[in-house]
């Protein structure tokens, strides 16, 4: 059941979310029909999508607006960890020339402390991406991004190991061994990307570098959790596991990334999930599998991304252990921090724009966060269908909530659908329910921004108006008593809604 007090309005709603994604079974008037058994739990609903969220690079976490947005996202969406690039890059001042003109270098963890102190204070943890190379330790001068992240290996393996072990010792001294053991240390970012985009050597070089880094961490505390290969496009997993097995290299989890628009691009609704399932088959059932980057691939502020989020997070629930959306905010500067409130061409799909205005995908995560953790029996199941676009799944807690999702990949057929859902097994019949809509007419502030004249630098009052337009607004819908083949007429109700293309509807029976 949903227990929610909005920051933007005073609605307080008690209900638990049962998610219903819709299948194609035509009934009177051409509506699709589904049934949810509110009294039959079929499995847990793992919120793997809340385990972590991505952000830009580490230094951004020192900004006040970044921190304000993260506090809101943590509160509204339940994210437990955050991952960012560039913990060790030069703008973090981690490796500096030795003081007083002495030869060599010194280590400074001041900025790292400031960030990690903040995260722990608000109830989050870091998923520590160990990247990139401090220029004073680098073997070359090849860089990437607006913030000049050095992507070359260390010139001195001993000094690199000293940096990593010193960092681990410092973190344990500051936060305690038990706390730091609960973190995850991921070695580098996408060493196989583009190619030579984040790592200017090859696969074997990265594997040796991973071993060097993992051994340095484990030399401080064998219970520290380390993993990789943090690759793009689910790459190198089998080779990485073989290397670790051959040379007795430690790893506690396997991490990688996938975007639905990665080559060859999305072929169907299940394409993304199929890739994740293949990775699970490679790493095996007993190894933690983290997808530490993904998004919808199209980086816009429409409801497409919201429907993608609900569909894919449901599908991935039993495949991966972490599914970390990239990123929570458009405060992001791989190519520089652009001011555009709704720049569709930007290489990032933040859940909030630079002014902290939630996008439809933010609201989708919010509905998922409100949902309970027990899946209910829902029929028919069309999630794995590549021919249909509507599906339904149910989650219970202190009540019953039903989600209807109408989603397909861009350029494949999709249309509005009337959907009738029968809910059985209710302990008490209700005459009304609360519904939340995410579609082209609800929670989308983009059209409001256009009506303002598309200001590049909206005023504070305009930002407030955009936030209001992005809000989830509860609506009341009628529930009609219904008889069912699986239950008596006294415990079943029915409702009908229209699911627009790329939409999410959450109907909550308190």
URTA-V487019 format. One record per residue. N is the residue number from 0. RES is the residue in three letters. OMEGA is omega in whole degrees, 0 to 359 (none if undefined). Layout:
# URTA-V487019
n;res;omega
N;RES;OMEGA
N;RES;OMEGA
This chain:
# URTA-V487019
n;res;omega
0;UNK;186
1;UNK;172
2;UNK;191
3;UNK;171
4;UNK;187
5;UNK;173
6;UNK;188
7;UNK;174
8;UNK;191
9;UNK;180
10;UNK;170
11;UNK;188
12;UNK;174
13;UNK;179
14;UNK;175
15;UNK;191
16;UNK;168
17;UNK;187
18;UNK;178
19;UNK;175
20;UNK;200
21;UNK;177
22;UNK;186
23;UNK;177
24;UNK;190
25;UNK;175
26;UNK;184
27;UNK;176
28;UNK;178
29;UNK;179
30;UNK;173
31;UNK;185
32;UNK;176
33;UNK;177
34;UNK;177
35;UNK;176
36;UNK;183
37;UNK;181
38;UNK;182
39;UNK;176
40;UNK;183
41;UNK;180
42;UNK;173
43;UNK;172
44;UNK;184
45;UNK;179
46;UNK;181
47;UNK;181
48;UNK;178
49;UNK;185
50;UNK;183
51;UNK;171
52;UNK;181
53;UNK;174
54;UNK;184
55;UNK;174
56;UNK;197
57;UNK;186
58;UNK;178
59;UNK;181
60;UNK;174
61;UNK;181
62;UNK;179
63;UNK;182
64;UNK;174
65;UNK;182
66;UNK;178
67;UNK;180
68;UNK;180
69;UNK;177
70;UNK;180
71;UNK;181
72;UNK;177
73;UNK;180
74;UNK;186
75;UNK;192
76;UNK;173
77;UNK;180
78;UNK;184
79;UNK;182
80;UNK;174
81;UNK;181
82;UNK;177
83;UNK;175
84;UNK;160
85;UNK;177
86;UNK;187
87;UNK;183
88;UNK;190
89;UNK;181
90;UNK;172
91;UNK;176
92;UNK;180
93;UNK;179
94;UNK;185
95;UNK;173
96;UNK;179
97;UNK;183
98;UNK;174
99;UNK;177
100;UNK;179
101;UNK;178
102;UNK;176
103;UNK;184
104;UNK;172
105;UNK;180
106;UNK;176
107;UNK;181
108;UNK;184
109;UNK;182
110;UNK;176
111;UNK;178
112;UNK;182
113;UNK;181
114;UNK;184
115;UNK;175
116;UNK;180
117;UNK;182
118;UNK;181
119;UNK;180
120;UNK;182
121;UNK;176
122;UNK;177
123;UNK;176
124;UNK;173
125;UNK;160
126;UNK;197
127;UNK;172
128;UNK;181
129;UNK;181
130;UNK;343
131;UNK;187
132;UNK;173
133;UNK;187
134;UNK;179
135;UNK;178
136;UNK;190
137;UNK;177
138;UNK;180
139;UNK;182
140;UNK;180
141;UNK;182
142;UNK;179
143;UNK;170
144;UNK;178
145;UNK;183
146;UNK;170
147;UNK;177
148;UNK;180
149;UNK;187
150;UNK;181
151;UNK;177
152;UNK;178
153;UNK;177
154;UNK;182
155;UNK;184
156;UNK;181
157;UNK;180
158;UNK;176
159;UNK;179
160;UNK;178
161;UNK;177
162;UNK;184
163;UNK;179
164;UNK;178
165;UNK;177
166;UNK;180
167;UNK;178
168;UNK;181
169;UNK;181
170;UNK;180
171;UNK;179
172;UNK;184
173;UNK;189
174;UNK;180
175;UNK;184
176;UNK;183
177;UNK;180
178;UNK;185
179;UNK;175
180;UNK;179
181;UNK;178
182;UNK;176
183;UNK;180
184;UNK;183
185;UNK;187
186;UNK;173
187;UNK;181
188;UNK;172
189;UNK;180
190;UNK;180
191;UNK;192
192;UNK;145
193;UNK;331
194;UNK;177
195;UNK;183
196;UNK;180
197;UNK;182
198;UNK;190
199;UNK;174
200;UNK;182
201;UNK;183
202;UNK;183
203;UNK;178
204;UNK;179
205;UNK;181
206;UNK;177
207;UNK;179
208;UNK;176
209;UNK;181
210;UNK;179
211;UNK;183
212;UNK;180
213;UNK;180
214;UNK;178
215;UNK;177
216;UNK;183
217;UNK;178
218;UNK;178
219;UNK;180
220;UNK;183
221;UNK;181
222;UNK;173
223;UNK;185
224;UNK;183
225;UNK;179
226;UNK;180
227;UNK;4
228;UNK;176
229;UNK;187
230;UNK;169
231;UNK;170
232;UNK;176
233;UNK;187
234;UNK;170
235;UNK;188
236;UNK;181
237;UNK;179
238;UNK;180
239;UNK;180
240;UNK;178
241;UNK;178
242;UNK;181
243;UNK;178
244;UNK;183
245;UNK;186
246;UNK;178
247;UNK;181
248;UNK;183
249;UNK;169
250;UNK;181
251;UNK;177
252;UNK;174
253;UNK;179
254;UNK;178
255;UNK;182
256;UNK;174
257;UNK;172
258;UNK;184
259;UNK;178
260;UNK;172
261;UNK;180
262;UNK;7
263;UNK;181
264;UNK;184
265;UNK;180
266;UNK;183
267;UNK;178
268;UNK;186
269;UNK;186
270;UNK;182
271;UNK;180
272;UNK;179
273;UNK;178
274;UNK;179
275;UNK;180
276;UNK;177
277;UNK;178
278;UNK;177
279;UNK;179
280;UNK;179
281;UNK;186
282;UNK;179
283;UNK;187
284;UNK;189
285;UNK;179
286;UNK;178
287;UNK;181
288;UNK;182
289;UNK;167
290;UNK;189
291;UNK;168
292;UNK;168
293;UNK;166
294;UNK;183
295;UNK;174
296;UNK;186
297;UNK;167
298;UNK;176
299;UNK;186
300;UNK;182
301;UNK;180
302;UNK;176
303;UNK;182
304;UNK;179
305;UNK;179
306;UNK;175
307;UNK;183
308;UNK;183
309;UNK;181
310;UNK;186
311;UNK;180
312;UNK;173
313;UNK;183
314;UNK;186
315;UNK;193
316;UNK;182
317;UNK;182
318;UNK;185
319;UNK;179
320;UNK;171
321;UNK;174
322;UNK;192
323;UNK;180
324;UNK;179
325;UNK;9
326;UNK;183
327;UNK;184
328;UNK;173
329;UNK;168
330;UNK;199
331;UNK;188
332;UNK;173
333;UNK;178
334;UNK;186
335;UNK;182
336;UNK;182
337;UNK;184
338;UNK;188
339;UNK;178
340;UNK;183
341;UNK;182
342;UNK;183
343;UNK;183
344;UNK;183
345;UNK;183
346;UNK;181
347;UNK;182
348;UNK;181
349;UNK;176
350;UNK;176
351;UNK;177
352;UNK;187
353;UNK;179
354;UNK;179
355;UNK;178
356;UNK;179
357;UNK;175
358;UNK;180
359;UNK;179
360;UNK;173
361;UNK;181
362;UNK;176
363;UNK;176
364;UNK;180
365;UNK;177
366;UNK;177
367;UNK;179
368;UNK;178
369;UNK;185
370;UNK;176
371;UNK;184
372;UNK;177
373;UNK;178
374;UNK;178
375;UNK;178
376;UNK;181
377;UNK;180
378;UNK;349
379;UNK;179
380;UNK;181
381;UNK;183
382;UNK;183
383;UNK;180
384;UNK;175
385;UNK;182
386;UNK;183
387;UNK;180
388;UNK;182
389;UNK;179
390;UNK;182
391;UNK;168
392;UNK;185
393;UNK;176
394;UNK;180
395;UNK;172
396;UNK;174
397;UNK;180
398;UNK;183
399;UNK;178
400;UNK;186
401;UNK;176
402;UNK;175
403;UNK;184
404;UNK;177
405;UNK;186
406;UNK;169
407;UNK;178
408;UNK;179
409;UNK;176
410;UNK;172
411;UNK;188
412;UNK;174
413;UNK;180
414;UNK;174
415;UNK;180
416;UNK;167
417;UNK;185
418;UNK;175
419;UNK;180
420;UNK;174
421;UNK;180
422;UNK;182
423;UNK;176
424;UNK;179
425;UNK;178
426;UNK;181
427;UNK;180
428;UNK;177
429;UNK;178
430;UNK;182
431;UNK;175
432;UNK;176
433;UNK;180
434;UNK;172
435;UNK;181
436;UNK;168
437;UNK;179
438;UNK;184
439;UNK;182
440;UNK;185
441;UNK;177
442;UNK;179
443;UNK;182
444;UNK;184
445;UNK;181
446;UNK;176
447;UNK;178
448;UNK;178
449;UNK;180
450;UNK;176
451;UNK;185
452;UNK;178
453;UNK;182
454;UNK;177
455;UNK;181
456;UNK;183
457;UNK;179
458;UNK;177
459;UNK;179
460;UNK;176
461;UNK;177
462;UNK;177
463;UNK;179
464;UNK;179
465;UNK;178
466;UNK;178
467;UNK;180
468;UNK;181
469;UNK;189
470;UNK;167
471;UNK;183
472;UNK;181
473;UNK;176
474;UNK;180
475;UNK;175
476;UNK;181
477;UNK;173
478;UNK;183
479;UNK;176
480;UNK;184
481;UNK;173
482;UNK;184
483;UNK;180
484;UNK;183
485;UNK;180
486;UNK;176
487;UNK;182
488;UNK;185
489;UNK;185
490;UNK;184
491;UNK;174
492;UNK;185
493;UNK;173
494;UNK;178
495;UNK;178
496;UNK;176
497;UNK;180
498;UNK;177
499;UNK;175
500;UNK;178
501;UNK;183
502;UNK;173
503;UNK;174
504;UNK;178
505;UNK;179
506;UNK;188
507;UNK;176
508;UNK;188
509;UNK;none
